[in-house]
């Protein structure tokens, strides 16, 4: 387990090997959630680690190594998307409905119920209502379990802004899901209109 000691002069190659072992799966999930392509996500994680190694002296220890790496990765991904004029539709949770790549771990149980699929559809619809900033904060907080301080460091916002943005997003999601669940179901009568 990587642990930077206070006052440590510089991250070593061994430190980066430890960081890679510890955080590559989380970083891969973040990259994959942006680009929705396994190979590209792997490449972006690799590029982010290369950038981190090249700029190791910029790590001051004021934030966790995970937030520092996440910040580098998020910027790397955004640059990739901008430079390649690839704009992934970040307004849905479609990527969560597909089995996520497992980075060598055995895949989860492939059997899901219809109710789970319907619930995910409702959640995806609600997720569409969030702003880009809210989606980013929710993505980092939920998928990686980052603290608000780490999210704020990764996105270059204040911890309070991360906290407020997250809570507003959760309220918006809850409200949208409740409205959808309380929506009266329209029975299919089999009768076609206008014919």
CNS distance restraints for C-alpha pairs under 8 A (distance, minus, plus):
assign (resid   1 and name CA) (resid  18 and name CA) 6.51 0.50 0.50
assign (resid   1 and name CA) (resid  22 and name CA) 6.80 0.50 0.50
assign (resid   2 and name CA) (resid  15 and name CA) 6.64 0.50 0.50
assign (resid   2 and name CA) (resid  18 and name CA) 5.45 0.50 0.50
assign (resid   2 and name CA) (resid  19 and name CA) 6.07 0.50 0.50
assign (resid   2 and name CA) (resid  22 and name CA) 7.30 0.50 0.50
assign (resid   4 and name CA) (resid   8 and name CA) 6.86 0.50 0.50
assign (resid   4 and name CA) (resid  61 and name CA) 7.65 0.50 0.50
assign (resid   6 and name CA) (resid  61 and name CA) 7.49 0.50 0.50
assign (resid  10 and name CA) (resid  56 and name CA) 6.82 0.50 0.50
assign (resid  10 and name CA) (resid  57 and name CA) 6.13 0.50 0.50
assign (resid  11 and name CA) (resid  15 and name CA) 5.81 0.50 0.50
assign (resid  11 and name CA) (resid  16 and name CA) 7.13 0.50 0.50
assign (resid  11 and name CA) (resid  56 and name CA) 6.03 0.50 0.50
assign (resid  11 and name CA) (resid  57 and name CA) 7.45 0.50 0.50
assign (resid  12 and name CA) (resid  16 and name CA) 6.47 0.50 0.50
assign (resid  13 and name CA) (resid  17 and name CA) 6.30 0.50 0.50
assign (resid  13 and name CA) (resid  53 and name CA) 7.93 0.50 0.50
assign (resid  14 and name CA) (resid  18 and name CA) 6.27 0.50 0.50
assign (resid  15 and name CA) (resid  19 and name CA) 6.10 0.50 0.50
assign (resid  16 and name CA) (resid  20 and name CA) 5.95 0.50 0.50
assign (resid  16 and name CA) (resid  49 and name CA) 7.96 0.50 0.50
assign (resid  16 and name CA) (resid  53 and name CA) 7.26 0.50 0.50
assign (resid  17 and name CA) (resid  21 and name CA) 6.29 0.50 0.50
assign (resid  18 and name CA) (resid  22 and name CA) 6.09 0.50 0.50
assign (resid  19 and name CA) (resid  23 and name CA) 5.82 0.50 0.50
assign (resid  19 and name CA) (resid  24 and name CA) 7.57 0.50 0.50
assign (resid  19 and name CA) (resid  65 and name CA) 7.86 0.50 0.50
assign (resid  20 and name CA) (resid  24 and name CA) 5.04 0.50 0.50
assign (resid  20 and name CA) (resid  49 and name CA) 7.76 0.50 0.50
assign (resid  23 and name CA) (resid  27 and name CA) 6.10 0.50 0.50
assign (resid  23 and name CA) (resid  66 and name CA) 6.93 0.50 0.50
assign (resid  24 and name CA) (resid  28 and name CA) 5.86 0.50 0.50
assign (resid  24 and name CA) (resid  45 and name CA) 7.10 0.50 0.50
assign (resid  25 and name CA) (resid  29 and name CA) 6.34 0.50 0.50
assign (resid  25 and name CA) (resid 103 and name CA) 6.38 0.50 0.50
assign (resid  26 and name CA) (resid  30 and name CA) 6.45 0.50 0.50
assign (resid  26 and name CA) (resid 143 and name CA) 7.77 0.50 0.50
assign (resid  26 and name CA) (resid 144 and name CA) 6.03 0.50 0.50
assign (resid  27 and name CA) (resid  31 and name CA) 6.19 0.50 0.50
assign (resid  27 and name CA) (resid  45 and name CA) 6.44 0.50 0.50
assign (resid  27 and name CA) (resid  70 and name CA) 6.67 0.50 0.50
assign (resid  27 and name CA) (resid  73 and name CA) 7.27 0.50 0.50
assign (resid  28 and name CA) (resid  32 and name CA) 5.90 0.50 0.50
assign (resid  28 and name CA) (resid  41 and name CA) 5.95 0.50 0.50
assign (resid  28 and name CA) (resid  42 and name CA) 6.29 0.50 0.50
assign (resid  28 and name CA) (resid  45 and name CA) 6.10 0.50 0.50
assign (resid  29 and name CA) (resid  33 and name CA) 6.01 0.50 0.50
assign (resid  29 and name CA) (resid  41 and name CA) 7.96 0.50 0.50
assign (resid  29 and name CA) (resid 100 and name CA) 7.96 0.50 0.50
assign (resid  29 and name CA) (resid 143 and name CA) 7.59 0.50 0.50
assign (resid  30 and name CA) (resid  34 and name CA) 6.67 0.50 0.50
assign (resid  30 and name CA) (resid  74 and name CA) 7.98 0.50 0.50
assign (resid  30 and name CA) (resid 139 and name CA) 7.65 0.50 0.50
assign (resid  30 and name CA) (resid 140 and name CA) 7.44 0.50 0.50
assign (resid  30 and name CA) (resid 143 and name CA) 7.52 0.50 0.50
assign (resid  30 and name CA) (resid 144 and name CA) 7.94 0.50 0.50
assign (resid  31 and name CA) (resid  35 and name CA) 6.29 0.50 0.50
assign (resid  31 and name CA) (resid  36 and name CA) 7.93 0.50 0.50
assign (resid  31 and name CA) (resid  41 and name CA) 4.99 0.50 0.50
assign (resid  31 and name CA) (resid  42 and name CA) 7.85 0.50 0.50
assign (resid  31 and name CA) (resid  44 and name CA) 6.84 0.50 0.50
assign (resid  31 and name CA) (resid  45 and name CA) 7.01 0.50 0.50
assign (resid  31 and name CA) (resid  73 and name CA) 7.35 0.50 0.50
assign (resid  31 and name CA) (resid  74 and name CA) 7.49 0.50 0.50
assign (resid  31 and name CA) (resid  77 and name CA) 6.66 0.50 0.50
assign (resid  32 and name CA) (resid  36 and name CA) 4.89 0.50 0.50
assign (resid  32 and name CA) (resid  37 and name CA) 6.08 0.50 0.50
assign (resid  32 and name CA) (resid  38 and name CA) 6.34 0.50 0.50
assign (resid  32 and name CA) (resid  40 and name CA) 7.84 0.50 0.50
assign (resid  32 and name CA) (resid  41 and name CA) 5.02 0.50 0.50
assign (resid  33 and name CA) (resid  95 and name CA) 6.62 0.50 0.50
assign (resid  34 and name CA) (resid  77 and name CA) 7.38 0.50 0.50
assign (resid  34 and name CA) (resid  88 and name CA) 6.67 0.50 0.50
assign (resid  34 and name CA) (resid  90 and name CA) 7.12 0.50 0.50
assign (resid  35 and name CA) (resid  40 and name CA) 7.09 0.50 0.50
assign (resid  35 and name CA) (resid  41 and name CA) 6.63 0.50 0.50
assign (resid  35 and name CA) (resid  77 and name CA) 7.92 0.50 0.50
assign (resid  35 and name CA) (resid  81 and name CA) 7.92 0.50 0.50
assign (resid  35 and name CA) (resid  88 and name CA) 6.31 0.50 0.50
assign (resid  36 and name CA) (resid  41 and name CA) 7.57 0.50 0.50
assign (resid  36 and name CA) (resid  88 and name CA) 7.91 0.50 0.50
assign (resid  36 and name CA) (resid  95 and name CA) 6.67 0.50 0.50
assign (resid  37 and name CA) (resid  41 and name CA) 6.02 0.50 0.50
assign (resid  38 and name CA) (resid  42 and name CA) 6.18 0.50 0.50
assign (resid  38 and name CA) (resid 101 and name CA) 7.17 0.50 0.50
assign (resid  39 and name CA) (resid  43 and name CA) 6.21 0.50 0.50
assign (resid  40 and name CA) (resid  44 and name CA) 6.08 0.50 0.50
assign (resid  41 and name CA) (resid  45 and name CA) 6.26 0.50 0.50
assign (resid  42 and name CA) (resid  46 and name CA) 6.28 0.50 0.50
assign (resid  43 and name CA) (resid  47 and name CA) 6.16 0.50 0.50
assign (resid  44 and name CA) (resid  48 and name CA) 6.05 0.50 0.50
assign (resid  44 and name CA) (resid  73 and name CA) 7.19 0.50 0.50
assign (resid  44 and name CA) (resid  76 and name CA) 6.87 0.50 0.50
assign (resid  44 and name CA) (resid  77 and name CA) 6.57 0.50 0.50
assign (resid  45 and name CA) (resid  49 and name CA) 6.24 0.50 0.50
assign (resid  45 and name CA) (resid  73 and name CA) 6.56 0.50 0.50
assign (resid  46 and name CA) (resid  50 and name CA) 6.20 0.50 0.50
assign (resid  47 and name CA) (resid  51 and name CA) 6.15 0.50 0.50
assign (resid  47 and name CA) (resid  76 and name CA) 7.55 0.50 0.50
assign (resid  48 and name CA) (resid  52 and name CA) 6.12 0.50 0.50
assign (resid  48 and name CA) (resid  69 and name CA) 7.26 0.50 0.50
assign (resid  48 and name CA) (resid  72 and name CA) 5.85 0.50 0.50
assign (resid  48 and name CA) (resid  73 and name CA) 5.07 0.50 0.50
assign (resid  48 and name CA) (resid  76 and name CA) 6.31 0.50 0.50
assign (resid  49 and name CA) (resid  53 and name CA) 6.10 0.50 0.50
assign (resid  49 and name CA) (resid  69 and name CA) 7.43 0.50 0.50
assign (resid  50 and name CA) (resid  54 and name CA) 6.14 0.50 0.50
assign (resid  51 and name CA) (resid  55 and name CA) 6.08 0.50 0.50
assign (resid  51 and name CA) (resid  72 and name CA) 7.53 0.50 0.50
assign (resid  52 and name CA) (resid  56 and name CA) 5.54 0.50 0.50
assign (resid  52 and name CA) (resid  69 and name CA) 6.95 0.50 0.50
assign (resid  52 and name CA) (resid  72 and name CA) 7.11 0.50 0.50
assign (resid  55 and name CA) (resid  59 and name CA) 7.58 0.50 0.50
assign (resid  59 and name CA) (resid  65 and name CA) 7.95 0.50 0.50
assign (resid  59 and name CA) (resid  68 and name CA) 7.37 0.50 0.50
assign (resid  61 and name CA) (resid  65 and name CA) 7.27 0.50 0.50
assign (resid  63 and name CA) (resid  67 and name CA) 6.36 0.50 0.50
assign (resid  63 and name CA) (resid  68 and name CA) 6.57 0.50 0.50
assign (resid  63 and name CA) (resid 150 and name CA) 6.93 0.50 0.50
assign (resid  63 and name CA) (resid 153 and name CA) 6.78 0.50 0.50
assign (resid  64 and name CA) (resid  68 and name CA) 6.30 0.50 0.50
assign (resid  64 and name CA) (resid 150 and name CA) 6.94 0.50 0.50
assign (resid  65 and name CA) (resid  69 and name CA) 6.07 0.50 0.50
assign (resid  66 and name CA) (resid  70 and name CA) 5.97 0.50 0.50
assign (resid  66 and name CA) (resid 150 and name CA) 7.65 0.50 0.50
assign (resid  67 and name CA) (resid  71 and name CA) 5.96 0.50 0.50
assign (resid  67 and name CA) (resid 146 and name CA) 7.96 0.50 0.50
assign (resid  67 and name CA) (resid 150 and name CA) 4.99 0.50 0.50
assign (resid  67 and name CA) (resid 151 and name CA) 6.86 0.50 0.50
assign (resid  67 and name CA) (resid 153 and name CA) 6.02 0.50 0.50
assign (resid  67 and name CA) (resid 154 and name CA) 5.11 0.50 0.50
assign (resid  68 and name CA) (resid  72 and name CA) 6.37 0.50 0.50
assign (resid  68 and name CA) (resid 153 and name CA) 7.18 0.50 0.50
assign (resid  68 and name CA) (resid 154 and name CA) 6.31 0.50 0.50
assign (resid  69 and name CA) (resid  73 and name CA) 6.09 0.50 0.50
assign (resid  69 and name CA) (resid 154 and name CA) 7.89 0.50 0.50
assign (resid  70 and name CA) (resid  74 and name CA) 5.98 0.50 0.50
assign (resid  70 and name CA) (resid 154 and name CA) 5.61 0.50 0.50
assign (resid  71 and name CA) (resid  75 and name CA) 6.21 0.50 0.50
assign (resid  71 and name CA) (resid 153 and name CA) 7.06 0.50 0.50
assign (resid  71 and name CA) (resid 154 and name CA) 3.93 0.50 0.50
assign (resid  71 and name CA) (resid 155 and name CA) 6.26 0.50 0.50
assign (resid  71 and name CA) (resid 156 and name CA) 7.96 0.50 0.50
assign (resid  72 and name CA) (resid  76 and name CA) 6.04 0.50 0.50
assign (resid  72 and name CA) (resid 154 and name CA) 7.72 0.50 0.50
assign (resid  73 and name CA) (resid  77 and name CA) 6.04 0.50 0.50
assign (resid  74 and name CA) (resid  78 and name CA) 6.13 0.50 0.50
assign (resid  74 and name CA) (resid 154 and name CA) 7.59 0.50 0.50
assign (resid  74 and name CA) (resid 155 and name CA) 7.89 0.50 0.50
assign (resid  75 and name CA) (resid  79 and name CA) 6.06 0.50 0.50
assign (resid  76 and name CA) (resid  80 and name CA) 6.13 0.50 0.50
assign (resid  77 and name CA) (resid  81 and name CA) 6.16 0.50 0.50
assign (resid  78 and name CA) (resid  82 and name CA) 6.07 0.50 0.50
assign (resid  79 and name CA) (resid  83 and name CA) 5.83 0.50 0.50
assign (resid  80 and name CA) (resid  84 and name CA) 5.93 0.50 0.50
assign (resid  80 and name CA) (resid  86 and name CA) 7.95 0.50 0.50
assign (resid  81 and name CA) (resid  85 and name CA) 5.70 0.50 0.50
assign (resid  81 and name CA) (resid  86 and name CA) 4.77 0.50 0.50
assign (resid  81 and name CA) (resid  87 and name CA) 6.18 0.50 0.50
assign (resid  81 and name CA) (resid  88 and name CA) 7.91 0.50 0.50
assign (resid  82 and name CA) (resid  86 and name CA) 6.44 0.50 0.50
assign (resid  82 and name CA) (resid  87 and name CA) 7.55 0.50 0.50
assign (resid  90 and name CA) (resid 132 and name CA) 7.61 0.50 0.50
assign (resid  90 and name CA) (resid 135 and name CA) 7.89 0.50 0.50
assign (resid  91 and name CA) (resid 127 and name CA) 6.68 0.50 0.50
assign (resid  91 and name CA) (resid 128 and name CA) 4.61 0.50 0.50
assign (resid  91 and name CA) (resid 129 and name CA) 7.68 0.50 0.50
assign (resid  91 and name CA) (resid 130 and name CA) 7.70 0.50 0.50
assign (resid  91 and name CA) (resid 132 and name CA) 7.86 0.50 0.50
assign (resid  92 and name CA) (resid 124 and name CA) 5.27 0.50 0.50
assign (resid  92 and name CA) (resid 125 and name CA) 6.91 0.50 0.50
assign (resid  92 and name CA) (resid 127 and name CA) 6.03 0.50 0.50
assign (resid  92 and name CA) (resid 128 and name CA) 5.34 0.50 0.50
assign (resid  93 and name CA) (resid  97 and name CA) 6.83 0.50 0.50
assign (resid  93 and name CA) (resid 120 and name CA) 8.00 0.50 0.50
assign (resid  93 and name CA) (resid 123 and name CA) 7.64 0.50 0.50
assign (resid  93 and name CA) (resid 124 and name CA) 4.78 0.50 0.50
assign (resid  93 and name CA) (resid 127 and name CA) 6.83 0.50 0.50
assign (resid  94 and name CA) (resid  98 and name CA) 6.94 0.50 0.50
assign (resid  94 and name CA) (resid 124 and name CA) 7.00 0.50 0.50
assign (resid  95 and name CA) (resid 100 and name CA) 7.62 0.50 0.50
assign (resid  96 and name CA) (resid 100 and name CA) 6.97 0.50 0.50
assign (resid  97 and name CA) (resid 117 and name CA) 7.70 0.50 0.50
assign (resid  97 and name CA) (resid 120 and name CA) 7.02 0.50 0.50
assign (resid  99 and name CA) (resid 107 and name CA) 7.98 0.50 0.50
assign (resid 101 and name CA) (resid 107 and name CA) 7.93 0.50 0.50
assign (resid 102 and name CA) (resid 106 and name CA) 6.82 0.50 0.50
assign (resid 102 and name CA) (resid 107 and name CA) 6.25 0.50 0.50
assign (resid 112 and name CA) (resid 116 and name CA) 6.39 0.50 0.50
assign (resid 112 and name CA) (resid 117 and name CA) 7.25 0.50 0.50
assign (resid 113 and name CA) (resid 117 and name CA) 6.52 0.50 0.50
assign (resid 114 and name CA) (resid 118 and name CA) 6.16 0.50 0.50
assign (resid 115 and name CA) (resid 119 and name CA) 6.02 0.50 0.50
assign (resid 116 and name CA) (resid 120 and name CA) 6.12 0.50 0.50
assign (resid 117 and name CA) (resid 121 and name CA) 6.23 0.50 0.50
assign (resid 118 and name CA) (resid 122 and name CA) 6.32 0.50 0.50
assign (resid 119 and name CA) (resid 123 and name CA) 6.20 0.50 0.50
assign (resid 120 and name CA) (resid 124 and name CA) 5.99 0.50 0.50
assign (resid 121 and name CA) (resid 125 and name CA) 6.19 0.50 0.50
assign (resid 122 and name CA) (resid 126 and name CA) 6.29 0.50 0.50
assign (resid 122 and name CA) (resid 177 and name CA) 6.34 0.50 0.50
assign (resid 122 and name CA) (resid 180 and name CA) 7.01 0.50 0.50
assign (resid 123 and name CA) (resid 127 and name CA) 6.01 0.50 0.50
assign (resid 123 and name CA) (resid 173 and name CA) 7.47 0.50 0.50
assign (resid 123 and name CA) (resid 177 and name CA) 6.50 0.50 0.50
assign (resid 124 and name CA) (resid 128 and name CA) 6.33 0.50 0.50
assign (resid 125 and name CA) (resid 129 and name CA) 7.21 0.50 0.50
assign (resid 126 and name CA) (resid 130 and name CA) 7.46 0.50 0.50
assign (resid 126 and name CA) (resid 172 and name CA) 7.77 0.50 0.50
assign (resid 126 and name CA) (resid 173 and name CA) 5.44 0.50 0.50
assign (resid 126 and name CA) (resid 176 and name CA) 5.40 0.50 0.50
assign (resid 126 and name CA) (resid 177 and name CA) 6.21 0.50 0.50
assign (resid 127 and name CA) (resid 135 and name CA) 7.50 0.50 0.50
assign (resid 127 and name CA) (resid 173 and name CA) 6.54 0.50 0.50
assign (resid 129 and name CA) (resid 172 and name CA) 7.77 0.50 0.50
assign (resid 129 and name CA) (resid 173 and name CA) 7.91 0.50 0.50
assign (resid 130 and name CA) (resid 134 and name CA) 5.75 0.50 0.50
assign (resid 130 and name CA) (resid 135 and name CA) 6.06 0.50 0.50
assign (resid 130 and name CA) (resid 169 and name CA) 6.42 0.50 0.50
assign (resid 130 and name CA) (resid 172 and name CA) 7.42 0.50 0.50
assign (resid 130 and name CA) (resid 173 and name CA) 7.85 0.50 0.50
assign (resid 131 and name CA) (resid 135 and name CA) 6.22 0.50 0.50
assign (resid 132 and name CA) (resid 136 and name CA) 6.23 0.50 0.50
assign (resid 133 and name CA) (resid 137 and name CA) 6.23 0.50 0.50
assign (resid 133 and name CA) (resid 165 and name CA) 7.65 0.50 0.50
assign (resid 134 and name CA) (resid 138 and name CA) 6.04 0.50 0.50
assign (resid 134 and name CA) (resid 165 and name CA) 5.81 0.50 0.50
assign (resid 134 and name CA) (resid 166 and name CA) 6.35 0.50 0.50
assign (resid 134 and name CA) (resid 168 and name CA) 7.97 0.50 0.50
assign (resid 134 and name CA) (resid 169 and name CA) 5.73 0.50 0.50
assign (resid 135 and name CA) (resid 139 and name CA) 5.87 0.50 0.50
assign (resid 135 and name CA) (resid 169 and name CA) 7.79 0.50 0.50
assign (resid 136 and name CA) (resid 140 and name CA) 6.28 0.50 0.50
assign (resid 137 and name CA) (resid 141 and name CA) 6.00 0.50 0.50
assign (resid 137 and name CA) (resid 151 and name CA) 6.75 0.50 0.50
assign (resid 137 and name CA) (resid 162 and name CA) 6.53 0.50 0.50
assign (resid 137 and name CA) (resid 165 and name CA) 7.08 0.50 0.50
assign (resid 137 and name CA) (resid 166 and name CA) 6.06 0.50 0.50
assign (resid 138 and name CA) (resid 142 and name CA) 5.70 0.50 0.50
assign (resid 138 and name CA) (resid 143 and name CA) 7.89 0.50 0.50
assign (resid 138 and name CA) (resid 166 and name CA) 6.00 0.50 0.50
assign (resid 138 and name CA) (resid 169 and name CA) 7.40 0.50 0.50
assign (resid 139 and name CA) (resid 143 and name CA) 5.54 0.50 0.50
assign (resid 139 and name CA) (resid 144 and name CA) 7.65 0.50 0.50
assign (resid 140 and name CA) (resid 144 and name CA) 5.49 0.50 0.50
assign (resid 140 and name CA) (resid 145 and name CA) 6.91 0.50 0.50
assign (resid 140 and name CA) (resid 146 and name CA) 6.27 0.50 0.50
assign (resid 140 and name CA) (resid 151 and name CA) 6.45 0.50 0.50
assign (resid 141 and name CA) (resid 145 and name CA) 4.96 0.50 0.50
assign (resid 141 and name CA) (resid 146 and name CA) 4.98 0.50 0.50
assign (resid 141 and name CA) (resid 147 and name CA) 6.76 0.50 0.50
assign (resid 141 and name CA) (resid 148 and name CA) 7.37 0.50 0.50
assign (resid 141 and name CA) (resid 151 and name CA) 6.82 0.50 0.50
assign (resid 142 and name CA) (resid 146 and name CA) 7.53 0.50 0.50
assign (resid 146 and name CA) (resid 150 and name CA) 5.70 0.50 0.50
assign (resid 146 and name CA) (resid 151 and name CA) 6.06 0.50 0.50
assign (resid 147 and name CA) (resid 151 and name CA) 6.19 0.50 0.50
assign (resid 148 and name CA) (resid 152 and name CA) 5.96 0.50 0.50
assign (resid 148 and name CA) (resid 159 and name CA) 5.48 0.50 0.50
assign (resid 148 and name CA) (resid 160 and name CA) 7.77 0.50 0.50
assign (resid 148 and name CA) (resid 162 and name CA) 5.85 0.50 0.50
assign (resid 148 and name CA) (resid 163 and name CA) 5.95 0.50 0.50
assign (resid 149 and name CA) (resid 153 and name CA) 6.20 0.50 0.50
assign (resid 149 and name CA) (resid 158 and name CA) 7.74 0.50 0.50
assign (resid 149 and name CA) (resid 159 and name CA) 4.99 0.50 0.50
assign (resid 149 and name CA) (resid 162 and name CA) 7.85 0.50 0.50
assign (resid 150 and name CA) (resid 154 and name CA) 6.08 0.50 0.50
assign (resid 150 and name CA) (resid 159 and name CA) 7.99 0.50 0.50
assign (resid 151 and name CA) (resid 155 and name CA) 6.10 0.50 0.50
assign (resid 151 and name CA) (resid 159 and name CA) 7.38 0.50 0.50
assign (resid 151 and name CA) (resid 162 and name CA) 6.59 0.50 0.50
assign (resid 152 and name CA) (resid 156 and name CA) 5.53 0.50 0.50
assign (resid 152 and name CA) (resid 157 and name CA) 4.72 0.50 0.50
assign (resid 152 and name CA) (resid 158 and name CA) 5.25 0.50 0.50
assign (resid 152 and name CA) (resid 159 and name CA) 4.92 0.50 0.50
assign (resid 152 and name CA) (resid 161 and name CA) 7.53 0.50 0.50
assign (resid 152 and name CA) (resid 162 and name CA) 5.64 0.50 0.50
assign (resid 153 and name CA) (resid 157 and name CA) 6.54 0.50 0.50
assign (resid 153 and name CA) (resid 158 and name CA) 7.53 0.50 0.50
assign (resid 153 and name CA) (resid 159 and name CA) 7.77 0.50 0.50
assign (resid 157 and name CA) (resid 161 and name CA) 6.36 0.50 0.50
assign (resid 157 and name CA) (resid 162 and name CA) 6.79 0.50 0.50
assign (resid 158 and name CA) (resid 162 and name CA) 6.32 0.50 0.50
assign (resid 159 and name CA) (resid 163 and name CA) 6.15 0.50 0.50
assign (resid 160 and name CA) (resid 164 and name CA) 6.05 0.50 0.50
assign (resid 161 and name CA) (resid 165 and name CA) 5.86 0.50 0.50
assign (resid 162 and name CA) (resid 166 and name CA) 6.00 0.50 0.50
assign (resid 163 and name CA) (resid 167 and name CA) 6.19 0.50 0.50
assign (resid 164 and name CA) (resid 168 and name CA) 6.04 0.50 0.50
assign (resid 165 and name CA) (resid 169 and name CA) 6.10 0.50 0.50
assign (resid 166 and name CA) (resid 170 and name CA) 6.18 0.50 0.50
assign (resid 167 and name CA) (resid 171 and name CA) 6.14 0.50 0.50
assign (resid 168 and name CA) (resid 172 and name CA) 6.13 0.50 0.50
assign (resid 169 and name CA) (resid 173 and name CA) 6.08 0.50 0.50
assign (resid 170 and name CA) (resid 174 and name CA) 6.06 0.50 0.50
assign (resid 171 and name CA) (resid 175 and name CA) 6.07 0.50 0.50
assign (resid 172 and name CA) (resid 176 and name CA) 6.11 0.50 0.50
assign (resid 173 and name CA) (resid 177 and name CA) 6.04 0.50 0.50
assign (resid 174 and name CA) (resid 178 and name CA) 6.00 0.50 0.50
assign (resid 175 and name CA) (resid 179 and name CA) 6.13 0.50 0.50
assign (resid 176 and name CA) (resid 180 and name CA) 6.20 0.50 0.50
assign (resid 177 and name CA) (resid 181 and name CA) 6.08 0.50 0.50
assign (resid 178 and name CA) (resid 182 and name CA) 6.00 0.50 0.50
assign (resid 179 and name CA) (resid 183 and name CA) 6.04 0.50 0.50
